Amino acid sequence: MAEGRGRLSPAVLGERPGGRSPGVPYSPLYADLYHSEAGAWAQAEEVFIVGSGLPGRWRGRSRFVILETGFGLGNNFLATWAAWRNDPERCDRLVFISIEKHPLTRDDLARVHDTVASAGEGPAEPARALAARLIQAWPPLTPGLHTLDFEEPALPGNAASAGVSLLLGLGDVKDVLPQLVAAVDAFYLDGFSPDRNPDMWDAHWLSRLGRWAAPDATAATWSVARPLRDALAQAGFEVTRAPGFGSKRDRITASYRPRFTPPALAGGLWPEPERARRSAVVIGAGLAGCAAAWALSREGWRVTVLDQHTGPAQEASGNPGGLFHGIVHGEDGIHARAHRAAALHTAALVGPWMGDGRLTGHCQGLLRLDAQLTDDQALTLIERLGLPPDYLQWCPQERARRISGLPVSSGGWLFTRGGWLDPAHYTRCLLQEAQ
Ligand SMILES: C[S@@+](CC[C@H](N)C(=O)[O-])C[C@H]1O[C@@H](n2cnc3c(N)ncnc32)[C@H](O)[C@@H]1O
């Protein structure tokens, strides 16, 4: 999946004017509440989870994919994750894709969930524990795709590869959605109210939702606006009304019943083979082969890796050290964005392995010297790209010297989550995880 473009501005949270709706997070930008006054978790449960036929529909599946428009405070995600954990017949992997233009900062996310849990919203302890895991994994707010994996191998009845993958697409829905390649089982449509947030209910992309719909997909939302119903119908959904939640009289549930099947997306997904047929052979135990084996095994595949050597990473991947970091480019094009997403995902993956001593390396920052740029040019570039300091900083020469302890000859970029690792250890970790 490619990423969305554009500079991000984080959400601003406030109180509804006039002291109405105390304690319910409010967006001054959209002049609307983040969720029903009757409760975020209750709304998530009734409108989105039950409204999507869950938990029943993920039973017997190895993977179930949800696409949400508007991650907001993450309540729908957390409630869905909790419902998945509580269901002994859960699918192996829940993939939750969510698109958000104004993500919360980590501090705001922590503040909101502390408030929610202490106000007794939702099953407080599980809610708090899951929110803590989300906050811990919360990425730097760079535009584009972020993959946050929450592995759950210890849940009763689960396959070793079980877990929840949250794919956060940070950017405007109109930019991020067209770049997604996914077969979505359930759409959660959760913008602010259509009159205040028309972009989130734009018929132009809603009427194309069929392009991302898996067979038997559903769409759920609290809104019953006529243009929304028309756009969903145009996309091939059969739209029905159900009793509304909180102050709403009705809500919508919709099932994908297209009169014709739209053309498959370029680079689209293979249909998922049945469990017994999911076996693969990977030839070559270098970095790419081991990473492919690891990724397949997380999707429940049995993988055999073949190599002429007795261990992994013995040839081109056999350097004593490998670096992982993003790149900075004035256009912030696909190359730069793909590197960024990959480097951040790598840091999240290898951090715990380095922490428990399984992997030799370091992921607390990588300094990349750049003699081409003056300090002013670099700072202007960072400002223009809107990249946050917990992802990237410019270090003038003196600071670069101090950080590295070396007599460096120029300033450079500090990728705060970049680092290095031992490729042979890393490939062994990947293969161990894949077993
Ligand atoms: C009602 S809130 C979502 C609540 C969320 N689902 C939850 O569970 O907490 C709507 C969200 O849509 C986001 N949003 C508004 N316009 C957007 C756009 N054009 N593209 C992507 N996200 C947008 C807002 O920033 C806000 O976080």
The ligand as an SDF file (V2000), in Angstrom:
LIG
                    3D

 27 29  0  0  0  0  0  0  0  0999 V2000
  -16.0540   11.4680   14.8130 C   0  0  0  0  0  0  0  0  0  0  0  0
  -14.3330   11.5370   14.7410 S   0  0  0  0  0  0  0  0  0  0  0  0
  -13.8540    9.8360   14.6700 C   0  0  0  0  0  0  0  0  0  0  0  0
  -13.9560    9.1110   15.9760 C   0  0  0  0  0  0  0  0  0  0  0  0
  -13.2060    7.7950   15.9610 C   0  0  0  0  0  0  0  0  0  0  0  0
  -13.7070    6.8710   14.9900 N   0  0  0  0  0  0  0  0  0  0  0  0
  -13.0760    7.1450   17.3150 C   0  0  0  0  0  0  0  0  0  0  0  0
  -13.3930    5.9540   17.4380 O   0  0  0  0  0  0  0  0  0  0  0  0
  -12.6120    7.8030   18.2410 O   0  0  0  0  0  0  0  0  0  0  0  0
  -14.0340   12.0280   13.0720 C   0  0  0  0  0  0  0  0  0  0  0  0
  -12.5690   12.0310   12.6730 C   0  0  0  0  0  0  0  0  0  0  0  0
  -12.4710   12.2880   11.2730 O   0  0  0  0  0  0  0  0  0  0  0  0
  -11.2880   13.0400   11.0430 C   0  0  0  0  0  0  0  0  0  0  0  0
  -11.3790   13.7240    9.7380 N   0  0  0  0  0  0  0  0  0  0  0  0
  -12.1000   14.8140    9.4150 C   0  0  0  0  0  0  0  0  0  0  0  0
  -11.9430   15.1400    8.1150 N   0  0  0  0  0  0  0  0  0  0  0  0
  -11.0940   14.2210    7.5960 C   0  0  0  0  0  0  0  0  0  0  0  0
  -10.5660   14.0050    6.2930 C   0  0  0  0  0  0  0  0  0  0  0  0
  -10.8670   14.8070    5.2790 N   0  0  0  0  0  0  0  0  0  0  0  0
   -9.7410   12.9570    6.1080 N   0  0  0  0  0  0  0  0  0  0  0  0
   -9.4260   12.1160    7.1400 C   0  0  0  0  0  0  0  0  0  0  0  0
   -9.8970   12.2860    8.3960 N   0  0  0  0  0  0  0  0  0  0  0  0
  -10.7290   13.3150    8.6260 C   0  0  0  0  0  0  0  0  0  0  0  0
  -11.2840   13.9970   12.2090 C   0  0  0  0  0  0  0  0  0  0  0  0
   -9.9970   14.5600   12.4170 O   0  0  0  0  0  0  0  0  0  0  0  0
  -11.7610   13.1150   13.3530 C   0  0  0  0  0  0  0  0  0  0  0  0
  -10.6930   12.5540   14.0500 O   0  0  0  0  0  0  0  0  0  0  0  0
  1  2  1  0
  2  3  1  0
  2 10  1  0
  3  4  1  0
  4  5  1  0
  5  6  1  0
  5  7  1  0
  7  8  2  0
  7  9  1  0
 10 11  1  0
 11 12  1  0
 11 26  1  0
 12 13  1  0
 13 14  1  0
 13 24  1  0
 14 15  1  0
 14 23  1  0
 15 16  2  0
 16 17  1  0
 17 18  1  0
 17 23  2  0
 18 19  1  0
 18 20  2  0
 20 21  1  0
 21 22  2  0
 22 23  1  0
 24 25  1  0
 24 26  1  0
 26 27  1  0
M  CHG  2   2   1   9  -1
M  END
$$$$
